[in-house]
Amino acid sequence: MWPTVGTKSAKVDPLYDGRISKTLCKRGTEHCFLPLWSFGKEGEESHRLKQPHSIATNSSGQFIIADGAVVKVFDRKRQFIDHVSLPIDDVHEAVLRVYDVTSDMNDNFYALVELYKTEKGDSS
């Protein structure tokens, strides 16, 4: 689900592949916001990225990532900071998915979500 960049020999995942930022830095890019290493694969199981598909940054350089039904926040040093699970308490038999995230100049973040109603007993 995460977008990749196609090359002649492979597809590159910009979130997990440190070669992206190394290449940008070699070319003299002053503001290289991608880390030189991957993130979201270490630490507690609940902190790891499982289905990342949208990413935003804020003025502090934090990464805000849509990960399934959760929004996770990592700092510049790839350390997990926090997560936000969106409530769906009043809707029974429903599944929520975060499709996109963004942040504004005041470091508020916004999530575009979709709520799927499932049939009783349907796990999809």
C-alpha positions as CSV (number, residue, x, y, z in Angstrom):
1,M,0.0,0.0,0.0
2,W,2.9,2.4,0.7
3,P,4.0,4.1,-2.6
4,T,7.3,3.1,-4.0
5,V,9.7,4.8,-6.4
6,G,10.5,2.6,-9.4
7,T,14.1,2.4,-10.7
8,K,15.5,0.2,-13.5
9,S,16.4,-2.5,-11.1
10,A,14.0,-2.3,-8.2
11,K,11.3,-0.4,-6.4
12,V,12.5,1.8,-3.5
13,D,10.4,2.4,-0.4
14,P,11.2,6.0,0.6
15,L,10.1,5.5,4.2
16,Y,12.4,2.5,4.9
17,D,15.2,2.9,2.5
18,G,18.1,5.1,3.8
19,R,19.6,5.4,0.3
20,I,17.1,8.1,-0.5
21,S,18.4,10.6,2.1
22,K,22.0,9.6,1.3
23,T,21.5,10.4,-2.3
24,L,19.8,13.8,-1.5
25,C,22.6,14.7,0.8
26,K,25.3,13.8,-1.7
27,R,23.6,16.2,-4.2
28,G,23.9,19.1,-1.7
29,T,20.3,19.2,-0.6
30,E,20.2,21.6,2.3
31,H,17.0,20.3,3.9
32,C,17.1,16.6,3.9
33,F,14.2,15.6,6.1
34,L,14.5,11.8,5.5
35,P,16.5,9.9,8.1
36,L,19.7,8.1,7.2
37,W,18.2,4.9,8.6
38,S,14.8,3.3,8.6
39,F,12.3,3.8,11.4
40,G,9.1,2.2,12.7
41,K,10.6,-1.3,12.7
42,E,12.0,-1.3,16.2
43,G,10.8,-1.1,19.8
44,E,7.6,-2.4,21.3
45,E,5.3,-4.2,18.9
46,S,2.5,-1.6,19.4
47,H,5.0,1.2,18.3
48,R,6.0,-0.5,15.0
49,L,4.6,0.5,11.7
50,K,2.4,-2.2,10.2
51,Q,0.5,-0.6,7.3
52,P,2.1,2.8,6.7
53,H,0.5,4.7,3.8
54,S,0.6,8.4,4.5
55,I,3.2,10.7,6.1
56,A,3.5,14.3,7.1
57,T,6.0,16.3,9.1
58,N,5.5,19.3,11.4
59,S,7.8,22.3,12.3
60,S,9.6,20.2,15.0
61,G,10.6,17.6,12.4
62,Q,8.3,15.0,13.8
63,F,6.9,12.3,11.4
64,I,3.2,11.8,11.5
65,I,2.2,8.5,9.9
66,A,-1.1,7.0,9.1
67,D,-0.8,3.3,10.0
68,G,-4.0,1.4,9.4
69,A,-6.6,2.7,11.9
70,V,-3.9,4.6,14.0
71,V,-1.8,7.7,13.6
72,K,1.7,7.3,15.0
73,V,4.2,10.0,15.7
74,F,8.0,9.6,15.6
75,D,10.7,12.2,16.4
76,R,13.6,13.1,14.1
77,K,15.8,10.4,15.6
78,R,13.2,7.7,14.7
79,Q,12.0,7.3,18.2
80,F,8.3,6.5,18.8
81,I,6.6,9.4,20.6
82,D,2.9,8.7,20.7
83,H,-0.1,7.3,18.8
84,V,-3.7,8.4,18.4
85,S,-6.5,5.8,18.0
86,L,-9.6,7.5,16.6
87,P,-12.8,6.6,18.6
88,I,-15.7,4.8,17.0
89,D,-17.5,3.9,20.2
90,D,-21.0,4.8,19.0
91,V,-20.7,2.6,15.8
92,H,-21.1,-1.1,16.3
93,E,-19.7,-3.6,13.7
94,A,-17.5,-1.0,12.1
95,V,-13.9,-0.7,11.0
96,L,-12.0,2.6,10.7
97,R,-9.1,3.3,8.4
98,V,-6.9,6.4,8.3
99,Y,-6.3,7.3,4.6
100,D,-4.2,10.5,4.9
101,V,-2.6,12.8,7.4
102,T,-1.4,16.4,7.2
103,S,-0.3,19.1,9.6
104,D,-0.7,22.9,9.7
105,M,1.6,25.7,10.6
106,N,0.5,25.5,14.2
107,D,1.5,21.8,14.4
108,N,-2.0,20.6,14.6
109,F,-2.5,17.4,12.6
110,Y,-5.5,16.2,10.7
111,A,-6.5,12.8,9.6
112,L,-8.8,11.8,6.6
113,V,-10.6,8.6,7.7
114,E,-13.1,6.2,6.3
115,L,-15.5,4.2,8.4
116,Y,-16.5,0.8,7.0
117,K,-19.6,-0.8,8.4
118,T,-19.3,-4.6,8.5
119,E,-21.9,-7.3,8.6
120,K,-22.1,-9.2,11.8
121,G,-19.5,-11.9,11.8
122,D,-17.7,-10.4,8.7
123,S,-14.0,-10.0,9.5
124,S,-13.1,-8.1,6.3
